[in-house]
Amino acid sequence: MAAILESVLSVVQLFNRIVVTGLLVTAVALAIYIVLYNWRSHIARAYAGVLLCVIGTYLGDLLTQIAQPLNSEFWLRFQWVGIAFVPAAMLGLADALLRATGDTSPLRRLAPKVALAIGALTLSLIAFTDLIANPDVALNGLPHLAPGALFYPFSLYYFASIGWSIYSVLEARRRSLTATTKRRMTYFAL
């Protein structure tokens, strides 16, 4: 029974590595495309910010799997470069989409800047303390850090900001006037 469980776990780990690599390659390709062809668009730049967060997160995940068990904690903490700034990137993208539909809001314009400051604070807490993630690296299965004392407040902030971003994208879709714009907003929403 243990042998079967071990083989299933190794198949899951291989599948995870393939998926992470595929996501990483796709995000890098999209980011390069945006930089080369669409850099003047506010929406494209905001989307490139989201992609950079994805690249940071999945690069850390892939390097954790490759380096295991050597330097696992370093790469798991490196992964937080992307995780810490996802709320700011998503709020920036949602704001850019709503501005494209003609909706402006000072609070919404301020939210990505505040989220960037929170992201920088989160990243420094990850790098220098154990308040968000403890160094207890679990090496059985997929490696991960143990949650620290501030992990759950960060999670609440993270999901609240992502929820606000999703609501804003749906609002931008609702405000769209043409069928083509509604379709593109549906892609963003998905």
Secondary structure, 3 states (H helix, E strand, C coil): CHHHHHHHHHHHHHHHHHHHHHHHHHHHHHHHHHHHHCCCCHHHHHHHHHHHHHHHHHHHHHHHHHHCCCCHHHHHHHCHHHHHHHHHHHHHHHHHHHHHCCCCCHHHHHHHHHHHHHHHHHHHHHHHCCCCEEEEEECCCCCEEEECCCHHHHHHHHHHHHHHHHHHHHHHHHHCCCHHHHHHHHHHHC
